[in-house]
Amino acid sequence: NCDYCVTSSSCGFCHEKGDDTVGQCLPLSKSMDPNNPTTSVGFCNGNNTNYSVDPDYCKTKYTFLPIGVMVLYLICFAFGMGPMPWVFNSEIYPLWARGTCVSLATFTNWTFNLAISLTFLSLGEAIHKYGAFFLYAGCSTVGFVVFYFFVPETKGLIIEEVEELFKSPASRKTQTHMTTKT
């Protein structure tokens, strides 16, 4: 199977040009030119022009799908939840603490982005890529639950009321009964 074959850096999937559904998993040449991948054995050894090798990924009619879905996600995220942390940051801090708090929040955001970037490949090898995604999804779910239950609603509140919300621990239910000054 091509998917299993290309996960190994020492193998490539050899198939007839134009038909990438049937082929063989063969070891790649050690002196392989990245522009012209060949195998060291078999009918894809560079002598036969009717065959080609896919060393990195398997071409299918759905190859474009991950990129298309990722672009759709980025568009939705940019207009939806992407700016939420920055809007939330500008609402909840009093003016005297806003600069410091937004700086700390930005630092925390980029620190976790760096942590994910640095750990993904090693986690992918240790617990497989699926496991890494599920681990990150679990961390996000825990963060969502904490956010849902412990971060107060600030909609319609003036900054003084928001400051009062954060002075004492309040549950989500008691926050909804606060009146707003208009």
Helices and strands as residue ranges (DSSP letters): H 2-6, E 11-16, E 19-27, G 42-44, E 51-54, H 65-79, H 84-92, H 95-150, H 159-167, H 172-175
